[in-house]
């Protein structure tokens, strides 16, 4: 299992849209589905660039440390246009989307 070189902190996220989902036993797949729906309602058809699952410690993409203060997966997403951040349940799950509408 990959380990981020830097732990995620709320201050790392640029203008996150924070949502709280009170569903018992919320799974990664359900959180992703809800985050994508929220992103679609606000931004059209954004592309998922990166995600973080605090429960399992998993993240994607599995990139090596990029340096800096933020986790490498977040730096990766931001450097590729990831400017839509959905924070589910106070960093339990984080999804970064890019809005590439022309």
Backbone as a chain_set.jsonl record, in Angstrom:
{"seq": "XXXXXXXXXXXXXXXXXXXXXXXXXXXXXXXXXXXXXXXXXXXXXXXXXXXXXXXXXXXXXXXXXXXXXXXXXXXXXXXXXXXXXXXXXXXXXXXXXXXXXX", "coords": {"N": [[0.845, -1.176, 0.0], [0.602, 2.213, -0.843], [2.254, 5.003, 0.686], [1.632, 8.274, 1.604], [3.948, 10.957, 1.255], [3.596, 13.211, 2.695], [1.323, 14.026, 5.249], [-2.172, 14.63, 4.782], [-3.651, 17.783, 5.265], [-6.241, 20.011, 6.21], [-5.732, 22.668, 5.463], [-4.228, 22.368, 3.18], [-5.945, 22.117, 1.06], [-7.394, 23.786, -1.676], [-9.915, 26.044, -1.603], [-12.053, 24.129, -0.812], [-15.086, 22.269, -1.342], [-17.031, 21.394, 1.129], [-18.69, 18.581, 2.384], [-20.984, 16.836, 4.441], [-21.808, 13.585, 5.089], [-24.128, 11.623, 6.476], [-24.64, 8.994, 6.29], [-24.646, 5.722, 7.487], [-21.841, 3.565, 7.704], [-20.468, 4.526, 5.39], [-19.107, 4.039, 2.239], [-16.109, 4.055, 0.19], [-16.761, 3.975, -2.559], [-19.422, 4.9, -2.586], [-19.098, 7.471, -1.483], [-17.487, 8.588, -3.479], [-19.245, 8.523, -5.663], [-21.248, 10.322, -4.755], [-19.705, 12.667, -4.469], [-18.906, 13.073, -7.114], [-21.382, 13.54, -8.326], [-22.137, 15.929, -7.055], [-20.062, 17.589, -7.972], [-20.64, 17.524, -10.713], [-23.16, 18.815, -10.767], [-22.428, 21.378, -10.107], [-20.384, 22.072, -11.889], [-20.655, 20.983, -14.455], [-19.271, 18.632, -16.396], [-16.907, 17.468, -14.91], [-13.56, 16.061, -14.651], [-12.289, 13.401, -12.751], [-9.32, 13.662, -11.049], [-7.715, 12.991, -8.874], [-7.729, 11.26, -5.71], [-8.352, 10.624, -2.208], [-8.429, 8.389, 0.487], [-9.014, 8.305, 3.678], [-9.626, 6.317, 5.577], [-8.53, 3.879, 4.643], [-6.025, 4.716, 3.999], [-5.262, 4.927, 1.428], [-4.548, 6.392, -1.799], [-4.804, 8.144, -4.904], [-3.467, 9.557, -7.84], [-0.847, 7.112, -7.508], [1.791, 8.493, -6.918], [5.238, 9.404, -6.625], [6.905, 11.296, -4.062], [6.572, 14.727, -4.54], [7.766, 16.864, -3.483], [7.645, 19.867, -1.472], [4.969, 21.112, 0.662], [2.589, 19.716, 0.53], [0.725, 16.607, 0.077], [1.865, 14.226, -2.378], [0.009, 13.231, -4.304], [-1.915, 15.229, -4.322], [-0.509, 17.481, -5.191], [0.086, 16.583, -7.75], [-2.528, 16.473, -8.907], [-3.345, 19.197, -8.747], [-1.416, 20.401, -10.349], [-2.217, 19.625, -12.79], [-4.519, 20.913, -13.387], [-6.485, 20.488, -11.495], [-8.95, 21.86, -9.805], [-11.283, 21.705, -8.46], [-12.359, 20.746, -5.504], [-13.633, 18.303, -3.486], [-14.484, 17.703, -0.283], [-15.22, 15.185, 1.8], [-16.843, 14.571, 4.747], [-14.972, 15.841, 6.568], [-12.212, 15.361, 5.622], [-12.312, 12.597, 5.454], [-12.784, 11.402, 3.008], [-11.409, 12.629, 0.023], [-11.784, 14.261, -3.02], [-10.493, 15.288, -6.1], [-11.201, 17.222, -8.8], [-10.983, 18.237, -12.251], [-12.021, 20.952, -14.23], [-12.572, 20.959, -17.412], [-13.971, 22.247, -19.417], [-14.679, 23.786, -22.531]], "CA": [[0.0, 0.0, 0.0], [1.427, 3.41, -0.892], [2.178, 5.92, 1.817], [1.931, 9.633, 1.17], [5.121, 11.507, 1.925], [3.103, 14.256, 3.59], [-0.072, 13.798, 5.628], [-3.101, 15.643, 4.299], [-4.228, 18.723, 6.232], [-7.308, 20.821, 5.609], [-5.174, 23.886, 4.85], [-3.657, 22.022, 1.876], [-6.983, 22.119, 0.031], [-7.766, 25.099, -2.202], [-11.358, 26.286, -1.712], [-12.81, 22.878, -0.887], [-16.516, 22.189, -1.083], [-17.116, 20.394, 2.189], [-20.002, 17.986, 2.592], [-21.069, 15.825, 5.486], [-22.732, 12.525, 4.734], [-24.384, 10.918, 7.729], [-24.941, 7.592, 5.995], [-23.859, 4.78, 8.271], [-20.961, 2.706, 6.905], [-20.191, 5.151, 4.095], [-17.988, 3.399, 1.541], [-15.385, 4.885, -0.762], [-17.51, 4.065, -3.813], [-20.595, 5.76, -2.385], [-18.593, 8.829, -1.323], [-17.044, 9.024, -4.802], [-20.448, 8.758, -6.458], [-21.872, 11.552, -4.278], [-18.815, 13.78, -4.8], [-18.969, 13.294, -8.562], [-22.684, 14.145, -8.607], [-22.051, 17.32, -6.611], [-19.181, 18.288, -8.917], [-21.394, 17.663, -11.975], [-24.207, 19.831, -10.602], [-21.817, 22.709, -10.026], [-19.376, 22.378, -12.906], [-20.861, 20.332, -15.747], [-18.756, 17.269, -16.498], [-15.486, 17.496, -14.535], [-12.801, 14.809, -14.664], [-11.63, 13.06, -11.492], [-7.864, 13.604, -11.23], [-7.047, 12.391, -7.722], [-8.577, 11.021, -4.554], [-7.719, 10.189, -0.96], [-9.305, 7.621, 1.364], [-8.348, 8.312, 4.98], [-9.855, 5.05, 6.284], [-7.587, 2.85, 4.195], [-4.711, 5.308, 3.764], [-4.977, 4.85, -0.014], [-4.704, 7.601, -2.598], [-4.495, 7.982, -6.321], [-2.532, 8.574, -8.365], [0.253, 6.683, -6.654], [2.991, 9.167, -7.406], [6.291, 9.615, -5.637], [6.907, 12.641, -3.474], [6.868, 15.822, -5.472], [8.349, 17.959, -2.729], [6.67, 20.83, -0.992], [4.26, 20.842, 1.9], [1.377, 18.939, 0.294], [0.922, 15.231, -0.396], [2.222, 14.155, -3.794], [-1.173, 13.045, -5.154], [-2.597, 16.515, -4.422], [0.334, 18.302, -6.061], [-0.141, 16.049, -9.09], [-3.844, 16.917, -9.401], [-3.347, 20.657, -8.912], [-0.547, 20.777, -11.469], [-2.905, 19.224, -14.023], [-5.776, 21.639, -13.493], [-7.448, 20.102, -10.469], [-9.331, 23.037, -9.033], [-12.557, 21.421, -7.811], [-12.026, 19.836, -4.406], [-14.772, 17.893, -2.675], [-14.034, 17.131, 0.983], [-16.336, 14.452, 2.394], [-16.734, 14.238, 6.175], [-13.754, 16.361, 7.198], [-11.031, 14.663, 5.095], [-12.465, 11.144, 5.396], [-12.537, 11.172, 1.592], [-11.189, 13.866, -0.727], [-11.784, 14.036, -4.467], [-10.057, 16.481, -6.833], [-11.659, 17.196, -10.186], [-10.61, 19.342, -13.131], [-13.101, 21.415, -15.104], [-11.894, 21.194, -18.693], [-14.96, 22.703, -20.389], [-14.199, 24.831, -23.447]], "C": [[0.89, 1.239, 0.0], [1.241, 4.267, 0.353], [2.513, 7.321, 1.318], [3.14, 10.171, 1.931], [4.727, 12.594, 2.914], [1.666, 13.923, 3.972], [-0.948, 14.955, 5.142], [-3.627, 16.469, 5.46], [-5.259, 19.57, 5.499], [-6.752, 22.047, 4.898], [-4.479, 23.623, 3.515], [-4.657, 22.194, 0.742], [-7.359, 23.54, -0.365], [-9.281, 25.169, -2.365], [-12.188, 25.007, -1.789], [-14.307, 23.102, -0.69], [-16.651, 21.058, -0.081], [-18.542, 19.902, 2.332], [-19.903, 16.96, 3.713], [-22.154, 14.844, 5.09], [-22.914, 11.659, 5.974], [-24.728, 9.45, 7.524], [-24.02, 6.675, 6.797], [-23.061, 3.875, 7.332], [-20.746, 3.248, 5.492], [-18.956, 4.499, 3.472], [-17.307, 4.402, 0.616], [-16.208, 5.066, -2.033], [-18.723, 4.974, -3.696], [-20.16, 7.221, -2.242], [-18.154, 9.405, -2.67], [-18.236, 9.361, -5.69], [-21.118, 10.081, -6.063], [-21.02, 12.783, -4.6], [-18.881, 14.106, -6.284], [-20.295, 13.957, -8.953], [-22.692, 15.621, -8.201], [-21.197, 18.136, -7.575], [-19.895, 18.514, -10.252], [-22.436, 18.77, -11.887], [-23.617, 21.235, -10.629], [-20.974, 23.072, -11.244], [-19.583, 21.682, -14.247], [-20.382, 18.895, -15.753], [-17.264, 17.234, -16.162], [-14.87, 16.099, -14.514], [-12.136, 14.6, -13.302], [-10.135, 12.87, -11.747], [-7.145, 12.902, -10.08], [-8.066, 12.176, -6.609], [-7.743, 10.515, -3.379], [-8.769, 9.521, -0.091], [-8.598, 7.491, 2.715], [-8.466, 6.961, 5.689], [-8.804, 4.005, 5.927], [-6.158, 3.383, 4.041], [-4.318, 5.293, 2.299], [-5.209, 6.209, -0.665], [-4.366, 7.276, -4.032], [-4.408, 9.359, -6.952], [-1.415, 8.275, -7.362], [1.552, 7.24, -7.203], [3.981, 9.329, -6.266], [6.228, 11.048, -5.123], [7.328, 13.686, -4.501], [7.565, 16.973, -4.763], [7.267, 18.905, -2.262], [5.962, 20.341, 0.255], [3.067, 19.914, 1.743], [1.702, 17.502, -0.095], [1.112, 15.203, -1.912], [1.01, 14.002, -4.711], [-1.928, 14.352, -5.354], [-1.81, 17.476, -5.313], [0.138, 17.875, -7.513], [-1.442, 16.596, -9.665], [-3.869, 18.42, -9.664], [-2.517, 21.086, -10.116], [-1.16, 20.405, -12.82], [-4.3, 19.827, -14.128], [-6.833, 21.253, -12.485], [-7.787, 21.271, -9.574], [-10.702, 22.895, -8.381], [-12.279, 20.356, -6.76], [-13.283, 19.568, -3.589], [-14.228, 17.148, -1.46], [-15.247, 16.499, 1.656], [-16.0, 14.114, 3.846], [-15.38, 14.594, 6.782], [-12.525, 15.499, 6.911], [-11.136, 13.14, 5.122], [-12.22, 10.66, 3.967], [-12.353, 12.533, 0.935], [-11.078, 13.492, -2.199], [-11.423, 15.342, -5.152], [-10.413, 16.297, -8.296], [-11.077, 18.385, -10.946], [-11.787, 19.671, -14.017], [-12.47, 21.826, -16.42], [-12.867, 21.576, -19.783], [-14.344, 23.799, -21.277], [-15.356, 25.647, -23.961]], "O": [[1.845, 1.305, 0.775], [0.185, 4.244, 0.986], [3.548, 7.532, 0.687], [3.325, 9.87, 3.11], [5.458, 12.861, 3.868], [0.868, 13.572, 3.104], [-0.513, 16.105, 5.101], [-4.001, 15.933, 6.503], [-5.141, 19.806, 4.297], [-7.251, 22.424, 3.838], [-4.171, 24.569, 2.79], [-4.265, 22.393, -0.408], [-7.61, 24.39, 0.489], [-9.859, 24.439, -3.171], [-12.949, 24.824, -2.738], [-14.729, 24.004, 0.033], [-16.412, 19.897, -0.409], [-19.484, 20.692, 2.394], [-18.875, 16.31, 3.899], [-23.282, 15.235, 4.793], [-21.966, 11.04, 6.457], [-25.068, 8.747, 8.475], [-22.798, 6.826, 6.792], [-23.562, 3.47, 6.283], [-20.834, 2.503, 4.516], [-17.899, 4.417, 4.097], [-17.86, 5.457, 0.303], [-16.341, 6.184, -2.531], [-19.017, 5.738, -4.616], [-20.785, 8.11, -2.818], [-18.417, 10.57, -2.967], [-18.228, 10.374, -6.389], [-21.509, 10.865, -6.928], [-21.559, 13.828, -4.964], [-18.91, 15.275, -6.668], [-20.32, 14.836, -9.815], [-23.206, 16.464, -8.937], [-21.569, 19.248, -7.951], [-19.765, 19.582, -10.851], [-22.584, 19.568, -12.813], [-24.247, 22.17, -11.123], [-20.861, 24.247, -11.593], [-18.717, 21.797, -15.115], [-21.028, 18.026, -15.167], [-16.442, 16.994, -17.046], [-15.569, 15.095, -14.378], [-11.5, 15.509, -12.768], [-9.732, 12.031, -12.552], [-6.095, 12.291, -10.279], [-9.116, 12.817, -6.569], [-6.613, 10.052, -3.531], [-9.88, 10.033, 0.049], [-7.696, 6.668, 2.875], [-7.516, 6.511, 6.33], [-8.259, 3.333, 6.802], [-5.204, 2.61, 3.964], [-3.179, 5.609, 1.955], [-5.953, 7.049, -0.16], [-3.727, 6.267, -4.332], [-5.205, 10.239, -6.625], [-1.096, 9.088, -6.494], [2.314, 6.539, -7.869], [3.604, 9.383, -5.095], [5.559, 11.899, -5.709], [8.314, 13.526, -5.221], [7.918, 17.963, -5.403], [6.1, 18.752, -2.623], [6.304, 19.305, 0.826], [2.578, 19.374, 2.736], [2.811, 17.207, -0.542], [0.584, 16.05, -2.632], [0.986, 14.588, -5.793], [-2.514, 14.577, -6.412], [-2.402, 18.207, -6.108], [0.036, 18.72, -8.403], [-1.461, 17.12, -10.779], [-4.366, 18.86, -10.701], [-2.878, 22.029, -10.821], [-0.67, 20.828, -13.867], [-5.154, 19.325, -14.859], [-7.985, 21.665, -12.621], [-7.012, 21.635, -8.689], [-11.225, 23.855, -7.814], [-11.998, 19.204, -7.09], [-13.912, 20.49, -3.069], [-13.595, 16.1, -1.589], [-16.189, 17.196, 2.035], [-14.999, 13.455, 4.129], [-14.73, 13.767, 7.421], [-11.885, 14.978, 7.825], [-10.152, 12.454, 4.841], [-11.547, 9.654, 3.74], [-13.065, 13.483, 1.26], [-10.382, 12.548, -2.574], [-11.981, 16.39, -4.827], [-9.983, 15.342, -8.944], [-10.726, 19.406, -10.354], [-12.476, 18.775, -14.503], [-11.9, 22.911, -16.532], [-12.634, 21.273, -20.953], [-13.576, 24.634, -20.798], [-15.158, 26.575, -24.744]]}, "num_chains": 1, "name": "protein.A"}
